[in-house]
Every structure is written in C-alpha cells, then in structure tokens.
C-alpha cells in the first residue's frame, strides 16, 4: 500500500511540474457579415488538449472546448443576444467542442484534420486544414475554416446576416 501511495505522489509531482513548465495560449476568433459590415469576435475562455509527441500521427490527439457565454464582439447588448435561445442558447448548450478523429499530412507542417464540431445539439463531421509545427521549444497550431451557422441552428435565415462564419483558431504551447 505504501508503494502505491509513493507512486501516486511521484506521478502527481511529475504532472504538476510539467504543467508549471508549459505555457499555452489559445485564441478562437470569428468573423461574420452583418448589415453589410464584418463583425469580429472571439471567445474569452477556450482550451485545447493535444498530444503530438508520437511520430505516428494515428496516435495524435486534439480536442477543444469553448465556453459559449464568454463570447465577445465588443458590444455587450449583441453578446447578450447571441447567448440567448435565439442563437447559441448558452444556458442549455454551454460549450462548443471539437474532437479530431484523423490527421492526414498534405505538406511540410500541413495537415487535413478530420474532426467533429459540436455546436448546440448538432455535431458535424468536417475536414479542416491545419498547420502544426512541433519544435523543441513550442507547439503551434493554426486553423482557418468556414461553417454555415444554420447547420448548427445558430439563428435563422436572414437577409442582413450572412450564414457563413469564418473561424480562426491559433494555439501555442511553449515548452520550457
């Protein structure tokens, strides 16, 4: 029993030490046309979990979470409306998630990543181009893609608001 406790304590110290050494930054930004103008925004609380340490990309892991009610379009009234049941319904659906299911290398540091994107109650299977650079000092991931907001029941069809939302994700893990 003492050996098990020592092993668990050692594991916790190792994991805590690694967590303190790594610094991450995640940005999930979006753009949509509304009333003929681009509206930019982002989410303040996001996280990405990765494991790109294996040479074999079939072993890679990538998942992400966005806290919906942290949406920020630099307009508090609009943000409140976007969190309502007219759009994201963030009280019922508090998170947007992505879960990668496959990675296919297309060029140096370029991949087509097959993933499941879940917004509200809808999950869509899609392939997203990503740049993944894993160096000794950092891991950088960048993705740019578009979705149709109506596919996820975010709002209704409108003459003034585009159905297309442009999404930009960037992630940096600094290894120290």
C-alpha positions as CSV (number, residue, x, y, z in Angstrom):
1,X,0.0,0.0,0.0
2,X,2.9,2.4,0.8
3,X,4.4,1.7,-2.5
4,X,1.2,2.6,-4.3
5,X,0.9,5.9,-2.4
6,X,4.6,6.7,-3.2
7,X,4.0,6.0,-6.9
8,X,0.8,8.2,-6.9
9,X,2.6,11.0,-5.1
10,X,5.5,10.8,-7.5
11,X,3.1,10.9,-10.5
12,X,1.3,13.9,-9.1
13,X,4.6,15.8,-8.6
14,X,5.7,15.0,-12.1
15,X,2.5,16.1,-13.7
16,X,2.4,19.3,-11.6
17,X,6.0,20.0,-12.5
18,X,5.2,19.6,-16.2
19,X,2.1,21.8,-16.0
20,X,4.1,24.6,-14.5
21,X,6.7,24.4,-17.2
22,X,4.3,24.6,-20.1
23,X,2.5,27.8,-21.1
24,X,-0.4,27.8,-23.5
25,X,-2.3,30.5,-25.4
26,X,-5.5,29.7,-27.3
27,X,-7.4,32.1,-29.5
28,X,-10.7,31.3,-31.2
29,X,-11.8,34.3,-33.3
30,X,-14.6,34.6,-35.8
31,X,-16.0,36.9,-38.4
32,X,-19.5,37.3,-39.9
33,X,-21.1,39.8,-42.2
34,X,-24.0,41.7,-40.6
35,X,-25.7,44.7,-42.2
36,X,-23.1,44.7,-44.9
37,X,-20.2,45.0,-42.4
38,X,-17.8,42.5,-40.9
39,X,-18.4,41.8,-37.2
40,X,-15.4,40.3,-35.5
41,X,-15.5,38.5,-32.2
42,X,-13.8,35.9,-30.0
43,X,-14.4,33.7,-27.0
44,X,-12.6,34.5,-23.8
45,X,-12.5,31.0,-22.3
46,X,-11.1,28.3,-24.6
47,X,-8.9,25.3,-24.2
48,X,-7.2,22.8,-26.5
49,X,-5.7,19.5,-25.5
50,X,-3.1,17.9,-27.8
51,X,-0.6,15.1,-27.9
52,X,1.6,15.4,-30.9
53,X,4.6,13.7,-29.3
54,X,4.3,10.5,-31.3
55,X,5.9,10.0,-34.7
56,X,2.9,8.0,-35.8
57,X,0.1,10.6,-36.5
58,X,-2.5,8.0,-36.0
59,X,-1.7,8.3,-32.2
60,X,-2.2,12.1,-32.2
61,X,-4.9,13.6,-30.0
62,X,-6.6,17.0,-30.5
63,X,-9.7,18.3,-28.7
64,X,-11.0,21.7,-27.9
65,X,-13.6,23.4,-25.7
66,X,-15.1,26.9,-26.0
67,X,-17.2,28.4,-23.2
68,X,-20.1,29.9,-25.2
69,X,-21.1,32.6,-22.7
70,X,-17.6,34.2,-23.0
71,X,-18.4,35.4,-26.5
72,X,-17.1,39.0,-27.0
73,X,-18.0,41.1,-30.1
74,X,-17.2,44.3,-28.3
75,X,-20.9,45.0,-28.0
76,X,-22.4,43.8,-24.7
77,X,-26.0,44.0,-26.0
78,X,-25.2,41.9,-29.0
79,X,-23.2,39.4,-26.9
80,X,-26.3,39.0,-24.6
81,X,-28.5,38.4,-27.6
82,X,-26.0,35.8,-29.0
83,X,-26.2,33.9,-25.7
84,X,-30.0,33.8,-25.8
85,X,-32.0,31.0,-27.2
86,X,-32.3,32.9,-30.5
87,X,-28.7,32.0,-31.2
88,X,-26.4,29.9,-29.0
89,X,-28.7,29.2,-26.1
90,X,-25.7,29.1,-23.8
91,X,-27.6,28.2,-20.7
92,X,-28.7,24.9,-22.3
93,X,-25.6,24.4,-24.5
94,X,-22.7,25.9,-22.5
95,X,-19.8,24.6,-24.7
96,X,-18.7,24.2,-28.3
97,X,-16.4,21.3,-28.8
98,X,-14.1,19.8,-31.4
99,X,-12.7,16.3,-31.4
100,X,-10.2,15.3,-34.1
101,X,-10.6,11.8,-35.5
102,X,-7.9,11.7,-38.2
103,X,-4.8,13.5,-39.3
104,X,-3.5,13.4,-42.9
105,X,-0.3,15.0,-43.8
106,X,-0.6,17.1,-47.0
107,X,2.8,19.0,-47.0
108,X,5.5,20.0,-44.5
109,X,3.7,21.1,-41.3
110,X,0.3,21.0,-43.2
111,X,-2.5,18.6,-42.4
112,X,-6.1,17.9,-43.2
113,X,-7.7,17.2,-39.9
114,X,-11.0,15.3,-39.8
115,X,-13.0,16.4,-36.8
116,X,-16.4,16.5,-35.2
117,X,-17.6,20.0,-34.4
118,X,-20.4,20.3,-31.9
119,X,-22.4,23.5,-31.5
120,X,-25.6,23.3,-29.6
121,X,-27.2,19.9,-30.2
122,X,-25.6,19.4,-33.6
123,X,-22.4,17.6,-34.4
124,X,-20.9,17.9,-37.9
125,X,-18.1,15.8,-39.4
126,X,-15.7,18.0,-41.3
127,X,-12.2,18.2,-42.6
128,X,-10.2,21.3,-41.7
129,X,-6.7,22.3,-43.0
130,X,-4.3,22.9,-40.2
131,X,-0.7,24.0,-39.8
132,X,1.0,22.1,-37.0
133,X,4.6,23.0,-36.1
134,X,6.1,20.9,-33.3
135,X,9.6,22.2,-32.4
136,X,11.8,21.6,-29.3
137,X,10.6,24.9,-27.8
138,X,7.0,25.1,-28.8
139,X,4.0,23.6,-30.5
140,X,2.0,25.9,-32.8
141,X,-1.3,25.0,-34.4
142,X,-3.3,27.3,-36.8
143,X,-6.6,26.5,-38.5
144,X,-8.9,28.7,-40.6
145,X,-12.2,27.4,-41.9
146,X,-15.8,28.4,-42.5
147,X,-19.1,27.0,-41.3
148,X,-22.7,27.6,-42.1
149,X,-24.3,28.8,-38.8
150,X,-27.7,27.4,-39.9
151,X,-26.2,23.9,-40.0
152,X,-25.9,24.3,-36.2
153,X,-29.3,26.1,-35.7
154,X,-27.5,29.3,-34.6
155,X,-30.0,31.9,-35.5
156,X,-32.4,31.8,-38.5
157,X,-32.0,32.7,-42.2
158,X,-31.7,36.4,-42.6
159,X,-31.2,39.0,-45.4
160,X,-28.9,41.1,-43.2
161,X,-26.7,38.4,-41.6
162,X,-24.6,36.0,-43.5
163,X,-24.9,32.3,-43.0
164,X,-21.2,31.9,-43.4
165,X,-19.0,32.3,-40.3
166,X,-15.2,32.4,-40.7
167,X,-13.3,30.8,-37.8
168,X,-9.6,31.3,-37.0
169,X,-8.0,29.1,-34.3
170,X,-4.5,29.5,-33.0
171,X,-2.8,27.6,-30.3
172,X,0.7,27.8,-28.9
173,X,2.3,25.6,-26.2
174,X,5.6,27.0,-25.0
175,X,7.9,24.2,-23.8
176,X,10.4,25.3,-21.1
